[in-house]
Structure formats: C-alpha cells, structure tokens
C-alpha cells in the first residue's frame, strides 16, 4: 500500500513535468514580440507576366528561401500569440511565427481561375498545444488570443519589401533597389549585407 501511495505523487510529478516540457518546446517555435521589428525581406525577379521568382529572408537574414509566385501581389501570413496581462507580468511577451507565402491576384475572377501557389515558410510542430490550451482551457489559460495576421503588397521587382511585426500584426515597407550604374569609367554595383555575420 505504501508503494502505491508513494508512486501516485511521483507519477503526477512526471506527467506535470512532461506537460511543461511539451508546452516549452511548442513555445520555442515562436519568436518573442515586444515592439516593431524587421522579420522578413523579399525581392522579386519577373519570369513572365504575373509570374515571379521570390527570394525570402527571415530570422537572422543569412538563410534565403526561393519560391515561385503567380499573381499581381504577394502575401505573407503569420500566427500571433498574445498573453493575458498576468502572464505579461511573468515575462511572457506576445509572440509570432511566420506561416505562409503566396501570390495574390487583384481581381477575384483571376484569383478563382488563374494558377495559384502557396508555401509554408517556417517549421511548425506536429501538435500545436497552444491552440488546444486556448480552446479547452479557455478560462484558466494564460493565452489572451491566438490569431493570424497577413500583409500583402503589389509585386514590383524594382523594390525590396521589408516586413515588420508589431503588437497588432504585420506591416510592410518598400525601398527602391539601387541599380548598377557607371560613374565615369567605373561600374558601381550596390551590395547589401543582410546577414548578421
């Protein structure tokens, strides 16, 4: 009997430890969100009318992903996680995770009839525990809200697009790319180092 009584609290502690570990692992797939910050950069090369190759850089901006998009515009989606005020007091800031990049047509008729492609742009866990925590433990959950945010903009290969995250979602700014040109007899090519190294 004594072994059964001793085994019960140990089992509970092991289960609680595993649960905390799973939640911590799941939170690791998100990035902390405290103020407005650059999270992605996109550049485009036109292949054909309404057909583009896109280079996406995110994270430390050293790794680039390449995709093929169709449409007049591009769209980037992210998932945001916002904590209740009490959780904020314990250091839990709002978080985000990039999810999807896709092309977009201005016309609804074109959107429904033309070629369309979407890509997952970051790793997602097989089981999203926070979604279940927010749904099944609604009143006891430290999660205030769990929502998606998107940003879209017209594609113009002459620009580099910078995507920022804020407490309320995503926003985009664009900057004209400096073209190579001659200054006297010298060819000037602008090189931008996005990588942190």
N, C-alpha and C positions, 0 to 999 in steps of 0.2 A: 504494500500500500504506500509506504514511504517513497519508493521509487516512482510510482505513478504520480504522486503529488509533486515531487521534485522535477519530474520530466515535463509536466504541463507548463510551468513558467518558462522553462528553457525553450520549449517548442514555440511558445508565444514570442519570446525574445528573438528567436531565429526568424520567424515569419515577419516580425516588425522590421528587423534588420534587412531582410530581403526586399521588403516593400520600399523602404527608404532608399536602398541601393538602386532599385528599378526606377524610382522617380528621379533620383540624381542623374542616372545615366540618360534618361529621357530629356531632362533639362539641359544636358550637355550638348544636345543637338541644336539648341537655341543660342543666340548671341545676346548679350546684355544690351539694354536700350535705356540710356539715361538722357541723351539730348540729341540734337540733329547731327548726323554724321554720314559721311560717304560710305555706301555699302556696295556699289557696283558701277562699272563703267562699260559702255557699249560703243562699238564702232561698226560701221556697215560698209560693205562693198556691193555695188549693184551688179548682178549677174545677168538679169534680163528684166523687162518691165514687171514690176511688182514682185521681184524675186531677188533676195539678198543673202549674202553670207554675213553673219554677225559674229563678232568677237566679244565675248563677255568675260570681264574680270571682276572678281569679288574676293572677299576675305582679305588676304594680305596683298592682293593685286599681282602676285607673282604667277599664279596659275591662270591660264586662259582656257576658256571653253569656246568651241566653234560650233555654230548652228546654221541651218538653212531656214530662212523665213520667207513667207509669202504674204503679200498684202501691201497696204499703204502705210500702215503704222506697226509699231512693236508694242508689246505689253509685257510687263514684269509683275508677277504676283508674289506676295509674301504673307506669311502667317504671323500674327502678333498675339502675344500673351501678356495680359495686364493683371497685376496682382491687386488684392484688396489692400486698403490703407494699412491695416495691421501688419500684413506681410511686408509692406514697404519699410515699416519701422525696423524690421529684422534684416534689412538689406536686400530684399528682393525687388529689383527694378524690372520694369517692363522689358520684354524680350521679343526677338523676331527670328524668323527663319525664311530665307528665300525659297520659293517653291517652283515656280513655273515661268517659262519664257515662251511667248507665242506671237505669231503675226496676227494682224487685225485689218480688216477692210473697213473703209469709211461707210460704204453702202451696205445696208442689211441684206439686200438681194445678193450682192457679191459675197458677203460673209457666208450666206447659206448655199452658194453654188460654186464657189471657187476653191482651189486647193488650199488646205489649211494644215498646219503642223504645230504641235506643242511639245515642249521639252521640260523634263524635270531637271532643275539646276543645282539641287543640293541633296545630300543624303538625308533620308527620313527613316526613323525607326520603324520596324515592322508593326509594333503596337504603340499607339500614341496614348500613353497613360493619362496625360493631362486632359485629353478630350473626355475620357471616362470619368476622371476625377471631377471635372466641371459639371458633367451631366448627372452622374449618380450620387455625388456628394454635394449637391447644389448649396445647401445651407452651411455646411461645415467646411467647404473647400476654400483654400486661400486664393483661388483664382477668381478675379473680378469678371473678366471677359476674355474670350478667345475668339479672335476674328481675323478675317482676311482683308488685305488691302492691295490694290492694284494701281499701277501708274501706266499710262500709255502716251505715246507721242508719235508724230509723223516721222517717217524714215527719211533722212537726208544724209547721204554719205559724206557731205562736206562738214558735218558736225560730229563731235564726240558727246555722248549723253552721259551725264553723271546722275545716279540715283541716290537719294538720301533717305534715311529713315528718321522719323521724329516720333514723339509720343503719340501722335494721332494717325500715323501711317506713312506712306511713301510720297515723295515728291521728286521731280526731275528738273534738272537744269542742263542746258546745252551750251557748248562752246565751239566756235568755229575752229576747225583744224587748220593750222598754218601750212600752206602749200610750199613745196620745194620751189625755190626761185634762184635766179642768178643775181649776184651783187658784184657788178664789174665782170671779171672773168671767173669768179668763184661760184660754185653751186652751193647754195645753203639749204641743208636738209635739217628740219627741226626734229630732235629726238627727245621723247618724253619717257622718263623712267618712272613707271608706276610702282614697280616692285620695291618693297621695303629694304631689300638687300643693298 
